[in-house]
Amino acid sequence: MTARGLDPGLEMYADERDKLIAVACRYIDNPAVAEEVVQESWLRWNSKQYPPDQVRPILLRIIKNLSIDWLRRQKTERTGLAEFAYGTEEAPDTERVVS
């Protein structure tokens, strides 16, 4: 499927969507999340006025940055949940605090 005559970012997105998802999958092991990252990258591309001749490098950079951000967020959430789980087991119950 080609989208000739459209915005350069949209054209690249339409023509090379599977390749862009594969790039995101290099960072993220989940194809569904990788697809969301690619969609978000195009939305970010579309919301700015980037030079048309820089579509590929900028879009790939956005995908990389969003993928890394997603991985960091996942790590932070896992760490926070682990600390919460360990913190509740070590905290004294209410009766011991009162006595």
Salt bridges, closest charged atoms under 4 A:
GLU11 OE2 - ARG4 NH1 2.63
ASP15 OD2 - ARG4 NH1 3.12
GLU16 OE1 - ARG56 NH2 2.49
ASP18 OD1 - ARG17 NH1 3.85
GLU35 OE2 - ARG17 NH2 2.25
GLU40 OE2 - ARG44 NE 3.00
ASP69 OD1 - ARG72 NH1 3.92
ASP93 OD1 - ARG96 NE 3.90
